[in-house]
Amino acid sequence: MKIAHLISQFYPVLGGAEICVHNVCSQLAAAGHQATVVTTIHPAPDKPVLDYSIVHLSPHTNGLFRRAPFLARLYLTWKLAQLQRRHQFDLWQVTMGYPLGALAVDFFRKSGVPCVLRCCGEDIQKYPEINYGYRLDPVADALARRQYPKFDGFVALTPSVRDEYFALGIPESKIRVIPNGVDLARFRSARRDDALRRELGADEATKLIVSVGRYHGKKGFDLIPEIAAGLKAKGVKFAWAVVGRGNEALEKKFPNLAELGVKVVPNVGRYADEDAFCLPSRKLIELYRSADVFAFPTLLETFGMVLVEAMAAALPIVTTDAPGVRDVITDGVDGVKAKAGDVAEFTASLADVLTCPERAAALSRGSAAAAERYGWDRVTQAYLDLYRDTIARCR
């Protein structure tokens, strides 16, 4: 098969969606298929050696989407038509529905090329309480409602995202729930780092809690100081490391973090230092492996990639029943879920796991077993099955 992946940004800008596209394309190429990434970002000065191709559209395309969507659609249609004539792709997958997917789908329909949409979060979910989601804008919402259903197939990261597709009138027969994947071998090769634990304030009598995620209202990290205070009131000995882009804002907002045993760790990024396409970084994997518990008080997720990373590190997980999380974590098996936003329940659940070794060990075993579902070989096979079924249905 010849598969094209259209995505607004790619290397050297990398996140969960980009890493997913990279791994799927790499595995497709390894299986003898032809994979091509088409992106609207400047080429990097260094060209990574890959077993698939990257085609760069004009880097001004993204700005044109915002300023003049009609012109953006004309340009995009022209470029996609050129690429389709040249390569004769069997199927296109678009990662990110708004605006890229909404603008591109009419070309696929008119040209008769099967097309699949993979929404990533803000392009499909709406959460007015924290002003989250492009579709809170009535114009974007109308465009999504009109254009998304025109795709031939859909990838939902979780059943929660599948429900969002249902709400747009998309039939279940066109939707596949396919999660993000994780490189299990990289996590299994890492070991607990006692020096790192001591650096973060954890000794033999002190448990190390880790939270990973960017600083955003939906992550619930503003609840961490209150949860930490509750743990201290219960007499739990802990050190809490918070890792992720922008979390320095947490320190500014809560000057007493250090007194509560919470430390923002700015020098352990998600981006890899040994291979640009390996995410998360080796240092972050070592931090996962050095922790005793993964705590994630999120209010909303599309998928919650950090939960799968914590599973790959065999960590007991304490999180919430938020959308996106409830589909990944099985309560009492591979993690514990408190009601989203309920500080008292979250604190009690976290204290229970931290102070009960048997409970923590059982959750750790469940977490490690659940991680097997997210190996890249299984994820890519699910994509292949979707591509084949979509092509067959269109024919």
Order of alpha helices (4+ residues) and beta strands (2+ residues): beta-alpha-beta-beta-alpha-alpha-beta-alpha-beta-alpha-beta-alpha-beta-alpha-alpha-beta-alpha-beta-alpha-beta-alpha-beta-alpha-beta-beta-alpha-alpha-alpha
